[in-house]
C-alpha cells in the first residue's frame, strides 16, 4: 500500500484524497536539520503516538504508543540520540512531544533518517495534525478528521512517497 504526497497539498491513498500542508520550504531531496523542508523519497512509517489525556485510542493497524509528559524527540545533531525518541533531558536539544497545542494529539513517525542515522540530515519528520493548514517545519500535517480516516486505511507495510 502506497501513500503519496502528490503536490505540496495533496496526500493520496487508494481513492482517498486529503488536503495537507508540508514544510515552509517545500520538499527537498537533500534535506538538512532546520531547513524547514519535507524530505523527498519513499519511506516506511513508524509508530503512531497519541495523547491519551486528550483523545481516544486510535483505531489502526500501526503500532501505537501513548505520549507522556517527559517524552521528547532529539533534534541535536551532535547527540548519540539524534532523531530518536528520548526522555526529556535539559542537556539535549529536543522537540517536546507532549505539546500545549493539539498538533501532536496524534502523530505518525515517517522513517526518514531513522535507521542509519546521519547527523544533521533532518529529524522529527512526522504526519501530525493541523487546524488551518499552516506550513510546517518539515512534517506533513492533516486535519484531525482526515488523520483518523487515514490511520484506518494504512498498516505497518504502508510506505509514503514524497515528491
C-alpha positions, 0 to 999 in steps of 0.5 A, a space after each residue: 500500500 502506497 501513500 503519496 504526497 502528490 503536490 505540496 497539498 495533496 496526500 493520496 491513498 487508494 481513492 482517498 484524497 486529503 488536503 495537507 500542508 508540508 514544510 515552509 520550504 517545500 520538499 527537498 531531496 537533500 534535506 538538512 536539520 532546520 531547513 524547514 523542508 519535507 524530505 523527498 523519497 519513499 519511506 516506511 512509517 513508524 509508530 503512531 503516538 497519541 495523547 491519551 489525556 486528550 483523545 481516544 485510542 486510535 483505531 489502526 493497524 500501526 503500532 501505537 504508543 501513548 505520549 507522556 509528559 517527559 517524552 521528547 524527540 532529539 533534534 541535536 545533531 551532535 547527540 548519540 540520540 539524534 532523531 530518536 525518541 528520548 526522555 526529556 533531558 535539559 542537556 539535549 536539544 529536543 522537540 517536546 512531544 507532549 505539546 500545549 497545542 493539539 498538533 501532536 494529539 496524534 502523530 505518525 513517525 515517517 522513517 526518514 533518517 531513522 535507521 542509519 542515522 546521519 547527523 544533521 540530515 533532518 529529524 522529527 519528520 512526522 504526519 501530525 495534525 493541523 487546524 488551518 493548514 499552516 506550513 510546517 517545519 518539515 512534517 506533513 500535517 492533516 486535519 484531525 478528521 482526515 488523520 483518523 480516516 487515514 490511520 484506518 486505511 494504512 498498516 505497518 507495510 504502508 510506505 509514503 512517497 514524497 515528491 
